[in-house]
Amino acid sequence: MANTHYLFWVMFGALTLLFIVIATFVGMSRTAKHGFFTLVVLMAILVAGALYISP
């Protein structure tokens, strides 16, 4: 059986990279301020979700 703790951190890292890419595209299409704000909001949601599901 897979180590769920390891899989959790792999998914956390993958989502972090995805959020950086999304924020980069938002920053390129609008302004850098919008891109940074997007990254902060997405990371806050990710951390809140991680704290919610972790024991």
C-alpha positions in Angstrom: 0.0 0.0 0.0 1.2 3.5 -0.9 2.4 5.8 1.9 -0.4 8.4 2.1 1.8 11.0 3.8 4.3 10.8 0.8 1.4 11.1 -1.7 0.0 14.1 0.2 3.3 16.0 -0.2 3.7 15.0 -3.8 0.2 16.3 -4.6 0.9 19.5 -2.5 4.1 20.1 -4.5 2.3 19.4 -7.8 -0.5 21.8 -7.0 2.0 24.5 -5.9 3.7 24.3 -9.2 0.3 24.4 -11.0 -0.7 27.5 -9.0 2.6 29.2 -9.9 1.9 28.6 -13.6 -1.6 29.9 -13.3 -0.4 33.0 -11.4 2.2 33.6 -14.0 -0.3 33.5 -16.8 -2.6 35.8 -14.9 0.3 38.2 -14.3 1.2 38.1 -18.0 -2.3 38.8 -19.2 -3.1 41.5 -16.6 -0.6 43.0 -14.2 2.0 41.6 -11.9 -0.1 42.7 -8.9 -3.0 40.6 -10.1 -0.7 37.6 -10.6 0.7 37.9 -7.2 -2.7 38.3 -5.6 -3.9 35.2 -7.5 -1.0 33.2 -6.2 -1.6 34.3 -2.6 -5.3 33.4 -2.8 -4.6 30.0 -4.4 -1.9 29.2 -1.8 -4.1 30.2 1.0 -6.8 27.9 -0.2 -4.3 25.1 -0.6 -2.9 25.5 2.9 -6.4 25.8 4.4 -7.3 22.5 2.6 -4.2 20.8 3.8 -4.8 21.8 7.4 -8.4 20.7 7.1 -7.6 17.2 5.9 -4.4 16.6 7.9 -4.8 14.9 11.3 
